[in-house]
Amino acid sequence: MSDFAAQLRAASLRVTRPRMAVLAALRDHPHVDTDTVISLVRADQPMVSHQAIYDVLRALTDAGLVRRIQPAGATARYETRVADNHHHLVCRSCGAIVDVECAAGQAPCLTASDDHGYVVDEAEVVFWGVCPDCAADRIAP
């Protein structure tokens, strides 16, 4: 937990129990939605309000300690893996999300065919498919 405190301080954020709890929940359960974060935090801190969790997620995202992803048609998900330009693989059946390493090289790891003068610093790629568990369910008798 002291690592979380150091991260919060380095981002000029106060160290609070809800912030520490959200970071721990996301470390242990990457790619979860807000409702799941609320449930995980409230398991240890039942008095934390929904609004407090929303505020913490926003502050952590704004500070760059948490990454918010939202694959098309899905609810927003959060993760603490922010130090690289990785991508995601999403199951079309159950919605499971896993990390995929950068497609090639260093960030942004993909080059736009025409950058229109933008200074590109990140490429967001979402791969879609069916996870092994759902694929097995489809062929099971």
DSSP file (Angstrom, degrees, kcal/mol; ACC not computed):
  #  RESIDUE AA STRUCTURE BP1 BP2  ACC     N-H-->O    O-->H-N    N-H-->O    O-->H-N    TCO  KAPPA ALPHA  PHI   PSI    X-CA   Y-CA   Z-CA
    1    1 A M     >        0   0    0      0, 0.0     4,-1.9     0, 0.0     3,-0.4   0.000 360.0 360.0 360.0 -27.4    0.0    0.0    0.0
    2    2 A S  H  >  +     0   0    0      1,-0.2     4,-2.3     2,-0.2     5,-0.1   0.816 360.0  59.9 -64.5 -27.6    2.9    2.4    0.6
    3    3 A D  H  > S+     0   0    0      2,-0.2     4,-2.2     1,-0.2    -1,-0.2   0.896 104.4  49.7 -63.8 -39.5    3.6    2.2   -3.2
    4    4 A F  H  > S+     0   0    0     -3,-0.4     4,-2.7     2,-0.2    -2,-0.2   0.909 108.9  52.0 -63.9 -41.6    0.0    3.6   -3.7
    5    5 A A  H  X S+     0   0    0     -4,-1.9     4,-2.6     1,-0.2    -2,-0.2   0.916 110.0  48.8 -61.4 -42.8    0.7    6.4   -1.2
    6    6 A A  H  X S+     0   0    0     -4,-2.3     4,-2.5     2,-0.2    -1,-0.2   0.898 110.9  50.6 -64.1 -40.4    3.9    7.3   -3.1
    7    7 A Q  H  X S+     0   0    0     -4,-2.2     4,-1.4     2,-0.2    -2,-0.2   0.921 111.4  48.2 -63.3 -43.7    2.0    7.3   -6.4
    8    8 A L  H  <>S+     0   0    0     -4,-2.7     5,-3.1     1,-0.2     3,-0.3   0.930 113.2  46.8 -62.5 -45.9   -0.7    9.6   -5.0
    9    9 A R  H ><5S+     0   0    0     -4,-2.6     3,-1.9     1,-0.2    -1,-0.2   0.905 108.9  54.6 -63.7 -40.7    1.8   12.0   -3.5
   10   10 A A  H 3<5S+     0   0    0     -4,-2.5    -1,-0.2     1,-0.3    -2,-0.2   0.801 108.7  49.7 -63.4 -27.4    3.9   12.1   -6.7
   11   11 A A  T 3<5S-     0   0    0     -4,-1.4    -1,-0.3    -3,-0.3    -2,-0.2   0.281 120.3-112.3 -92.1  10.6    0.7   13.1   -8.5
   12   12 A S  T < 5S+     0   0    0     -3,-1.9     2,-0.4     1,-0.2    -3,-0.2   0.818  73.8 136.1  61.5  33.7    0.0   15.8   -5.9
   13   13 A L      < -     0   0    0     -5,-3.1    -1,-0.2    -6,-0.2    -2,-0.1  -0.880  59.5-110.7-109.4 144.1   -3.0   14.0   -4.6
   14   14 A R        -     0   0    0     -2,-0.4     2,-0.8    -3,-0.1     5,-0.1  -0.422  32.5-115.6 -66.8 146.0   -3.8   13.5   -0.9
   15   15 A V        +     0   0    0     -2,-0.1     2,-0.3     4,-0.1    -1,-0.1  -0.774  48.0 166.4 -85.1 113.8   -3.5   10.0    0.4
   16   16 A T     >  -     0   0    0     -2,-0.8     4,-2.4     1,-0.1     5,-0.2  -0.893  47.3-116.2-127.0 158.2   -7.0    8.9    1.5
   17   17 A R  H  > S+     0   0    0     -2,-0.3     4,-2.8     1,-0.2     5,-0.2   0.917 114.7  51.2 -60.8 -44.7   -8.4    5.5    2.3
   18   18 A P  H  > S+     0   0    0      0, 0.0     4,-2.5     0, 0.0    -1,-0.2   0.916 111.1  48.1 -61.2 -40.5  -10.9    5.6   -0.6
   19   19 A R  H  > S+     0   0    0      2,-0.2     4,-2.3     1,-0.2    -2,-0.2   0.925 113.5  47.1 -64.4 -43.3   -8.1    6.4   -3.1
   20   20 A M  H  X S+     0   0    0     -4,-2.4     4,-2.3     1,-0.2    -1,-0.2   0.911 112.7  50.0 -63.0 -41.6   -5.9    3.6   -1.7
   21   21 A A  H  X S+     0   0    0     -4,-2.8     4,-2.5    -5,-0.2    -2,-0.2   0.888 110.1  49.5 -66.4 -39.7   -8.8    1.2   -1.8
   22   22 A V  H  X S+     0   0    0     -4,-2.5     4,-2.5     2,-0.2     5,-0.2   0.929 111.1  49.2 -65.6 -44.6   -9.7    2.0   -5.4
   23   23 A L  H  X S+     0   0    0     -4,-2.3     4,-2.1     1,-0.2    -2,-0.2   0.910 112.7  48.1 -60.6 -41.6   -6.0    1.6   -6.5
   24   24 A A  H  X S+     0   0    0     -4,-2.3     4,-2.3     2,-0.2    -2,-0.2   0.916 111.0  50.8 -64.7 -42.8   -5.9   -1.8   -4.7
   25   25 A A  H  X S+     0   0    0     -4,-2.5     4,-1.8     1,-0.2    -2,-0.2   0.914 113.2  45.2 -61.1 -43.2   -9.1   -2.9   -6.3
   26   26 A L  H  < S+     0   0    0     -4,-2.5    54,-0.4     2,-0.2    -1,-0.2   0.831 110.5  53.8 -72.9 -31.6   -7.9   -2.0   -9.7
   27   27 A R  H  < S+     0   0    0     -4,-2.1    -1,-0.2    -5,-0.2    -2,-0.2   0.927 117.6  37.1 -63.8 -43.3   -4.5   -3.6   -9.2
   28   28 A D  H  < S+     0   0    0     -4,-2.3    -2,-0.2     1,-0.2    -1,-0.2   0.702 129.9  31.2 -83.2 -20.8   -6.2   -6.9   -8.2
   29   29 A H  S >< S-     0   0    0     -4,-1.8     3,-0.6    -5,-0.2    -1,-0.2  -0.606  78.9-170.0-139.0  73.4   -9.1   -6.7  -10.7
   30   30 A P  T 3   +     0   0    0      0, 0.0    49,-0.2     0, 0.0    67,-0.2  -0.292  67.5  26.5 -66.9 152.7   -8.0   -4.9  -13.9
   31   31 A H  T 3  S+     0   0    0     47,-1.9     2,-0.3     1,-0.2    48,-0.2   0.785  84.5 146.0  70.4  32.3  -10.6   -3.9  -16.5
   32   32 A V  B <   -A   78   0A   0     46,-1.0    46,-1.9    -3,-0.6    -1,-0.2  -0.667  44.6-120.2 -97.8 156.9  -13.6   -3.6  -14.1
   33   33 A D     >  -     0   0    0     -2,-0.3     4,-2.2    44,-0.2    44,-0.2  -0.293  33.8 -95.3 -86.9 175.8  -16.5   -1.2  -14.4
   34   34 A T  H  > S+     0   0    0     42,-0.5     4,-2.6     1,-0.2     5,-0.2   0.891 122.2  54.4 -61.5 -42.6  -17.5    1.4  -11.8
   35   35 A D  H  > S+     0   0    0      1,-0.2     4,-2.2     2,-0.2    -1,-0.2   0.888 109.5  48.5 -60.7 -38.6  -20.1   -0.8  -10.2
   36   36 A T  H  > S+     0   0    0      2,-0.2     4,-2.7     1,-0.2    -1,-0.2   0.903 109.7  51.7 -68.3 -40.4  -17.6   -3.5   -9.6
   37   37 A V  H  X S+     0   0    0     -4,-2.2     4,-2.8     2,-0.2     5,-0.3   0.930 109.5  51.0 -59.9 -44.1  -15.1   -1.0   -8.1
   38   38 A I  H  X S+     0   0    0     -4,-2.6     4,-2.7     1,-0.2    -2,-0.2   0.932 111.6  47.1 -58.7 -46.8  -17.8    0.2   -5.8
   39   39 A S  H  X S+     0   0    0     -4,-2.2     4,-1.2     1,-0.2    -1,-0.2   0.915 113.2  48.3 -61.9 -43.8  -18.5   -3.3   -4.6
   40   40 A L  H  X S+     0   0    0     -4,-2.7     4,-0.6     2,-0.2     3,-0.3   0.921 115.2  43.8 -64.6 -44.3  -14.9   -4.1   -4.1
   41   41 A V  H >X S+     0   0    0     -4,-2.8     4,-2.6     1,-0.2     3,-1.2   0.918 111.7  53.4 -67.8 -42.8  -14.2   -1.0   -2.1
   42   42 A R  H 3< S+     0   0    0     -4,-2.7    -1,-0.2    -5,-0.3    -2,-0.2   0.704  93.5  71.7 -68.6 -18.7  -17.3   -1.3   -0.1
   43   43 A A  H 3< S+     0   0    0     -4,-1.2    -1,-0.3    -3,-0.3    -2,-0.2   0.858 117.1  21.9 -61.7 -33.6  -16.4   -4.8    0.9
   44   44 A D  H << S+     0   0    0     -3,-1.2    -2,-0.2    -4,-0.6    -1,-0.2   0.704 138.0  32.9-102.3 -28.0  -13.7   -3.3    3.1
   45   45 A Q    ><  +     0   0    0     -4,-2.6     3,-1.9    -5,-0.1    -1,-0.2  -0.674  64.6 174.7-131.7  77.2  -15.1    0.2    3.5
   46   46 A P  T 3  S+     0   0    0      0, 0.0    -4,-0.1     0, 0.0    -1,-0.1   0.672  74.8  61.9 -62.6 -18.1  -18.9    0.0    3.6
   47   47 A M  T 3  S+     0   0    0      2,-0.1     2,-0.3    -5,-0.0    -5,-0.1   0.522  73.7 111.6 -87.4  -4.6  -19.4    3.7    4.4
   48   48 A V    <   -     0   0    0     -3,-1.9     2,-0.1    -7,-0.1    -3,-0.1  -0.551  66.4-131.4 -72.7 129.0  -17.8    5.0    1.2
   49   49 A S     >  -     0   0    0     -2,-0.3     4,-1.7     1,-0.1     5,-0.1  -0.335  13.8-117.1 -79.8 159.8  -20.4    6.6   -1.0
   50   50 A H  H  > S+     0   0    0      1,-0.2     4,-2.4     2,-0.2     5,-0.2   0.928 117.4  53.5 -56.9 -46.0  -21.0    5.9   -4.7
   51   51 A Q  H  > S+     0   0    0      1,-0.2     4,-2.7     2,-0.2    -1,-0.2   0.873 104.0  55.2 -61.4 -37.6  -20.2    9.5   -5.4
   52   52 A A  H  > S+     0   0    0      2,-0.2     4,-2.6     1,-0.2    -1,-0.2   0.908 108.7  48.1 -61.6 -41.2  -16.9    9.3   -3.5
   53   53 A I  H  X S+     0   0    0     -4,-1.7     4,-2.9     2,-0.2    -2,-0.2   0.921 111.5  49.7 -66.6 -43.2  -15.8    6.3   -5.8
   54   54 A Y  H  X S+     0   0    0     -4,-2.4     4,-2.2     1,-0.2    -2,-0.2   0.923 112.7  48.0 -58.9 -43.7  -16.8    8.3   -8.9
   55   55 A D  H  X S+     0   0    0     -4,-2.7     4,-2.6     2,-0.2    -2,-0.2   0.904 111.8  49.4 -64.2 -41.7  -14.8   11.2   -7.7
   56   56 A V  H  X S+     0   0    0     -4,-2.6     4,-3.0     2,-0.2     5,-0.3   0.935 110.4  50.0 -64.0 -46.5  -11.8    9.1   -6.9
   57   57 A L  H  X S+     0   0    0     -4,-2.9     4,-2.2     1,-0.2    -1,-0.2   0.907 112.5  47.7 -59.3 -41.7  -11.9    7.4  -10.3
   58   58 A R  H  X S+     0   0    0     -4,-2.2     4,-2.9    -5,-0.2    -1,-0.2   0.932 113.7  46.8 -64.5 -45.9  -12.1   10.8  -12.0
   59   59 A A  H  X S+     0   0    0     -4,-2.6     4,-1.9     1,-0.2     6,-0.2   0.912 114.0  47.2 -64.0 -42.8   -9.2   12.2   -9.9
   60   60 A L  H  <>S+     0   0    0     -4,-3.0     5,-2.3     2,-0.2     6,-1.4   0.876 114.3  47.3 -67.8 -36.7   -7.0    9.1  -10.5
   61   61 A T  H ><5S+     0   0    0     -4,-2.2     3,-1.2    -5,-0.3    -2,-0.2   0.935 112.0  49.3 -67.9 -46.5   -7.7    9.1  -14.2
   62   62 A D  H 3<5S+     0   0    0     -4,-2.9    -2,-0.2     1,-0.3    -1,-0.2   0.844 110.8  51.3 -61.0 -33.3   -7.0   12.9  -14.5
   63   63 A A  T 3<5S-     0   0    0     -4,-1.9    -1,-0.3    -5,-0.2    -2,-0.2   0.549 115.3-116.8 -81.6  -7.7   -3.8   12.4  -12.6
   64   64 A G  T < 5S+     0   0    0     -3,-1.2    -3,-0.2    -4,-0.4    -2,-0.1   0.621  86.6 112.8  83.0  12.2   -2.7    9.6  -14.9
   65   65 A L  S   <S+     0   0    0     -5,-2.3     2,-0.4    -6,-0.2    -4,-0.2   0.672  79.0  37.3 -87.8 -18.5   -2.7    6.9  -12.2
   66   66 A V  S    S-     0   0    0     -6,-1.4     2,-0.5    -9,-0.1    -2,-0.3  -0.979  74.0-141.9-133.4 143.7   -5.6    5.0  -13.7
   67   67 A R  E     -B   79   0A   0     12,-3.1    12,-1.7    -2,-0.4     2,-0.5  -0.918  10.6-151.5-108.2 131.5   -6.5    4.4  -17.4
   68   68 A R  E     -B   78   0A   0     -2,-0.5     2,-0.4    10,-0.2    10,-0.2  -0.895  17.2-178.3-101.8 125.2  -10.2    4.5  -18.4
   69   69 A I  E     -B   77   0A   0      8,-2.7     8,-3.3    -2,-0.5    -2,-0.0  -0.927  11.7-175.7-120.9 149.7  -11.0    2.4  -21.4
   70   70 A Q        -     0   0    0     -2,-0.4     6,-0.2     6,-0.2     3,-0.1  -0.657  12.2-156.9-146.5  86.8  -14.4    2.0  -23.1
   71   71 A P    >   -     0   0    0      0, 0.0     3,-2.4     0, 0.0    -2,-0.0  -0.290  47.3 -76.3 -59.3 149.2  -14.6   -0.5  -25.9
   72   72 A A  T 3  S+     0   0    0      1,-0.3     3,-0.1    54,-0.0     0, 0.0  -0.190 118.7   8.1 -50.8 129.1  -17.4    0.2  -28.4
   73   73 A G  T 3  S+     0   0    0      1,-0.3    -1,-0.3    -3,-0.1     2,-0.3   0.499 111.2 102.5  79.1   3.9  -20.8   -0.8  -26.9
   74   74 A A  S <  S-     0   0    0     -3,-2.4    -1,-0.3     1,-0.1     2,-0.1  -0.757  75.6-102.7-116.6 162.4  -19.4   -1.5  -23.5
   75   75 A T        -     0   0    0     -2,-0.3    -1,-0.1     1,-0.1    -6,-0.1  -0.420  54.1 -81.9 -75.9 159.8  -19.3    0.4  -20.2
   76   76 A A        -     0   0    0     -6,-0.2   -42,-0.5    -2,-0.1     2,-0.3  -0.349  49.1-164.7 -62.6 141.9  -16.2    2.2  -19.1
   77   77 A R  E     - B   0  69A   0     -8,-3.3    -8,-2.7   -44,-0.2     2,-0.3  -0.868   4.2-144.8-125.6 160.3  -13.6    0.1  -17.5
   78   78 A Y  E     +AB  32  68A   0    -46,-1.9   -47,-1.9    -2,-0.3   -46,-1.0  -0.932  17.0 172.1-131.0 150.9  -10.5    1.0  -15.4
   79   79 A E  E     - B   0  67A   0    -12,-1.7   -12,-3.1    -2,-0.3   -52,-0.1  -0.981  32.8-137.6-151.4 158.6   -7.0   -0.3  -15.0
   80   80 A T  S    S+     0   0    0    -54,-0.4     2,-1.3    -2,-0.3     3,-0.2   0.467  74.8 104.9 -97.1  -3.4   -3.8    0.7  -13.2
   81   81 A R        +     0   0    0      1,-0.2     5,-0.1   -14,-0.1   -15,-0.1  -0.653  37.0 134.7 -80.0  97.2   -1.5   -0.3  -16.1
   82   82 A V        +     0   0    0     -2,-1.3    -1,-0.2   -17,-0.1   -16,-0.1   0.472  40.1  85.5-122.2  -7.7   -0.7    3.2  -17.4
   83   83 A A  S    S+     0   0    0     -3,-0.2     2,-0.3   -18,-0.1    -1,-0.1   0.400  92.0  39.9 -85.9   4.7    3.0    3.3  -18.1
   84   84 A D  S    S-     0   0    0     22,-0.0     2,-0.5    -3,-0.0    22,-0.0  -0.842  82.8-108.9-141.7 178.9    2.9    1.8  -21.5
   85   85 A N        +     0   0    0     -2,-0.3     2,-0.1    37,-0.0    38,-0.1  -0.516  57.0 155.0-110.1  61.6    0.9    1.9  -24.8
   86   86 A H        -     0   0    0     -2,-0.5    15,-0.2    -5,-0.1    39,-0.2  -0.357  29.5-140.8 -86.0 170.7   -0.7   -1.5  -24.6
   87   87 A H  E     -C  100   0B   0     13,-3.2    13,-2.4    37,-0.1     2,-0.3  -0.521  11.7-118.4-120.4-174.2   -3.9   -2.6  -26.2
   88   88 A H  E     -Cd  99 126B   0     37,-1.6    39,-3.4    11,-0.2     2,-0.5  -0.962   3.8-150.9-136.1 149.8   -6.9   -4.8  -25.3
   89   89 A L  E     -Cd  98 127B   0      9,-2.5     9,-2.1    -2,-0.3     2,-0.4  -0.987  21.4-163.4-117.4 125.6   -8.7   -7.9  -26.5
   90   90 A V  E     -Cd  97 128B   0     37,-3.0    39,-2.1    -2,-0.5     2,-0.5  -0.925  16.8-130.6-117.4 132.1  -12.4   -8.0  -25.8
   91   91 A C  E  >  - d   0 129B   0      5,-2.6     4,-1.2    -2,-0.4    39,-0.3  -0.688   9.4-152.4 -79.7 125.9  -14.6  -11.1  -25.9
   92   92 A R  T  4 S+     0   0    0     37,-3.9    38,-0.2    -2,-0.5    -1,-0.1   0.721  91.9  45.7 -67.9 -21.5  -17.7  -10.5  -27.9
   93   93 A S  T  4 S+     0   0    0     36,-0.4    -1,-0.1     3,-0.1    37,-0.1   0.948 129.8  11.5 -89.7 -57.3  -19.6  -13.1  -25.9
   94   94 A C  T  4 S-     0   0    0      2,-0.1    -2,-0.1    37,-0.0    36,-0.1   0.595  92.8-121.6-102.5 -12.2  -18.9  -12.5  -22.2
   95   95 A G     <  +     0   0    0     -4,-1.2    -3,-0.1     1,-0.2    35,-0.0   0.504  51.7 160.5  85.5   3.8  -17.2   -9.1  -22.3
   96   96 A A        -     0   0    0     -6,-0.1    -5,-2.6     1,-0.0     2,-0.4  -0.287  24.0-154.6 -58.5 144.6  -13.9  -10.3  -20.7
   97   97 A I  E     +C   90   0B   0     -7,-0.2     2,-0.3   -67,-0.2    -7,-0.2  -0.986  14.4 178.6-126.9 133.6  -11.0   -8.0  -21.4
   98   98 A V  E     -C   89   0B   0     -9,-2.1    -9,-2.5    -2,-0.4     2,-0.2  -0.936  31.7-105.1-129.1 155.9   -7.3   -8.9  -21.4
   99   99 A D  E     -C   88   0B   0     -2,-0.3     2,-0.4   -11,-0.2   -11,-0.2  -0.515  27.3-163.7 -78.2 146.4   -4.2   -6.8  -22.1
  100  100 A V  E     -C   87   0B   0    -13,-2.4   -13,-3.2    -2,-0.2     3,-0.1  -1.000  25.6-114.7-128.6 131.0   -2.3   -7.2  -25.4
  101  101 A E        -     0   0    0     -2,-0.4   -15,-0.1   -15,-0.2   -13,-0.0  -0.172  53.4 -67.8 -61.9 160.1    1.2   -5.9  -25.7
  102  102 A C        -     0   0    0      1,-0.1     3,-0.2     3,-0.1    -1,-0.2  -0.165  45.8-123.0 -50.8 138.1    1.9   -3.1  -28.1
  103  103 A A  S    S-     0   0    0      1,-0.2     2,-0.3    -3,-0.1    -1,-0.1   0.836  85.3 -14.0 -57.9 -37.8    1.5   -4.1  -31.7
  104  104 A A  S    S-     0   0    0      1,-0.2    -1,-0.2     2,-0.1    -2,-0.0  -0.823 106.1 -29.1-168.6 126.6    5.0   -3.2  -32.7
  105  105 A G  S    S-     0   0    0     -2,-0.3    -1,-0.2    -3,-0.2     2,-0.1  -0.169  93.5 -19.8  71.5-157.0    7.8   -1.1  -31.2
  106  106 A Q  S >  S-     0   0    0      1,-0.2     3,-2.5   -22,-0.0    -2,-0.1  -0.375  92.7 -35.3 -88.0 164.8    7.5    1.9  -28.9
  107  107 A A  T 3  S+     0   0    0      1,-0.4    -1,-0.2     2,-0.1    15,-0.1  -0.329 131.4  27.4 -56.2 138.4    4.6    4.1  -28.2
  108  108 A P  T 3  S-     0   0    0      0, 0.0    -1,-0.4     0, 0.0    15,-0.2  -0.992  82.8-175.7 -82.2   2.8    2.6    5.0  -30.2
  109  109 A C    <   +     0   0    0     -3,-2.5     2,-0.4    -7,-0.1    -2,-0.1   0.273  63.7  65.0  63.5  -8.7    3.5    1.7  -31.9
  110  110 A L  S    S-     0   0    0     -2,-0.1     2,-0.5    -7,-0.1    12,-0.0  -0.990  74.3-142.7-135.1 146.6    1.3    2.4  -34.9
  111  111 A T        -     0   0    0     -2,-0.4     2,-0.1    12,-0.0    12,-0.0  -0.937  17.5-126.6-113.7 127.1    1.8    5.1  -37.4
  112  112 A A        -     0   0    0     -2,-0.5     3,-0.3     1,-0.1     8,-0.0  -0.444  15.3-131.8 -67.0 140.2   -1.2    6.9  -38.9
  113  113 A S  S    S+     0   0    0      1,-0.3     2,-0.3    -2,-0.1    -1,-0.1   0.824 101.4  13.7 -64.3 -29.4   -1.1    6.9  -42.7
  114  114 A D        -     0   0    0      1,-0.0    -1,-0.3     2,-0.0    -3,-0.0  -0.871  65.9-171.3-145.3 110.0   -1.8   10.7  -42.5
  115  115 A D    >   -     0   0    0     -3,-0.3     3,-2.8    -2,-0.3    -2,-0.1   0.495  29.4-139.1 -83.4  -1.3   -1.4   12.4  -39.2
  116  116 A H  T 3   -     0   0    0      1,-0.3     3,-0.1     3,-0.0    -1,-0.1   0.756  69.6 -56.4  51.3  28.5   -2.9   15.7  -40.4
  117  117 A G  T 3  S+     0   0    0      1,-0.3    -1,-0.3     3,-0.0     2,-0.1   0.402 102.1 139.5  87.2  -2.8   -0.3   17.6  -38.5
  118  118 A Y    <   -     0   0    0     -3,-2.8     2,-0.9     1,-0.1    -1,-0.3  -0.397  57.6-127.7 -70.9 150.8   -1.1   16.0  -35.1
  119  119 A V        -     0   0    0     -3,-0.1     2,-0.4    -2,-0.1    -1,-0.1  -0.876  32.5-150.4 -95.3 100.0    1.7   15.0  -32.8
  120  120 A V        +     0   0    0     -2,-0.9     3,-0.1     1,-0.1    -5,-0.0  -0.578  31.6 161.2 -79.7 126.8    0.6   11.4  -32.2
  121  121 A D        +     0   0    0     -2,-0.4     2,-0.3     1,-0.3    -1,-0.1   0.421  62.6  30.9-123.1  -2.8    1.6   10.1  -28.8
  122  122 A E        -     0   0    0    -15,-0.1     2,-0.4   -14,-0.1    -1,-0.3  -0.987  54.3-158.4-155.9 144.3   -0.7    7.1  -28.4
  123  123 A A        -     0   0    0     -2,-0.3     2,-0.6   -15,-0.2   -12,-0.0  -0.995  13.6-156.0-123.0 127.1   -2.5    4.5  -30.5
  124  124 A E        +     0   0    0     -2,-0.4     2,-0.4   -37,-0.1   -37,-0.1  -0.907  16.7 175.7-107.7 119.5   -5.6    2.8  -29.1
  125  125 A V        -     0   0    0     -2,-0.6   -37,-1.6   -39,-0.2     2,-0.5  -0.977  12.6-167.0-124.4 133.7   -6.4   -0.6  -30.6
  126  126 A V  E     -d   88   0B   0     -2,-0.4     2,-0.4   -39,-0.2   -37,-0.2  -0.982   8.0-157.5-121.1 120.9   -9.1   -2.9  -29.5
  127  127 A F  E     -d   89   0B   0    -39,-3.4   -37,-3.0    -2,-0.5     2,-0.4  -0.800  11.4-156.0 -93.4 137.7   -9.0   -6.5  -30.8
  128  128 A W  E     +d   90   0B   0     -2,-0.4     2,-0.3   -39,-0.2   -37,-0.2  -0.903  33.4 110.9-116.6 142.9  -12.4   -8.3  -30.7
  129  129 A G  E     -d   91   0B   0    -39,-2.1   -37,-3.9    -2,-0.4     2,-0.4  -0.906  63.9 -67.9-174.7-156.6  -13.0  -12.0  -30.6
  130  130 A V        -     0   0    0     -2,-0.3   -39,-0.1   -39,-0.3    -2,-0.0  -0.988  45.4-126.2-123.2 127.9  -14.3  -14.9  -28.5
  131  131 A C     >  -     0   0    0     -2,-0.4     4,-2.6     1,-0.1     5,-0.2  -0.208  29.7-103.9 -68.7 163.0  -12.4  -15.9  -25.4
  132  132 A P  H  > S+     0   0    0      0, 0.0     4,-2.2     0, 0.0     5,-0.2   0.868 119.6  51.9 -57.4 -39.6  -11.3  -19.5  -24.9
  133  133 A D  H  > S+     0   0    0      2,-0.2     4,-1.9     1,-0.2     5,-0.1   0.932 113.2  43.6 -64.8 -44.9  -14.1  -20.3  -22.3
  134  134 A C  H  > S+     0   0    0      1,-0.2     4,-1.6     2,-0.2    -1,-0.2   0.870 112.5  53.0 -68.4 -36.0  -16.8  -18.9  -24.6
  135  135 A A  H  X S+     0   0    0     -4,-2.6     4,-1.1     2,-0.2    -1,-0.2   0.895 109.2  49.5 -65.2 -39.2  -15.4  -20.7  -27.6
  136  136 A A  H  X S+     0   0    0     -4,-2.2     4,-1.2    -5,-0.2     3,-0.3   0.887 108.5  53.5 -65.5 -39.1  -15.4  -24.0  -25.7
  137  137 A D  H  < S+     0   0    0     -4,-1.9    -1,-0.2     1,-0.2    -2,-0.2   0.847 104.5  56.4 -63.6 -33.4  -19.0  -23.4  -24.6
  138  138 A R  H  < S+     0   0    0     -4,-1.6    -1,-0.2     1,-0.2    -2,-0.2   0.818 114.1  37.3 -69.0 -30.9  -20.0  -22.9  -28.3
  139  139 A I  H  < S+     0   0    0     -4,-1.1    -1,-0.2    -3,-0.3    -2,-0.2   0.534  90.8 108.2-100.4  -6.6  -18.7  -26.3  -29.3
  140  140 A A     <        0   0    0     -4,-1.2    -3,-0.0     1,-0.1    -4,-0.0  -0.472 360.0 360.0 -70.4 140.8  -19.7  -28.2  -26.2
  141  141 A P              0   0    0      0, 0.0    -1,-0.1     0, 0.0    -4,-0.1   0.498 360.0 360.0 -67.6 360.0  -22.6  -30.6  -26.9
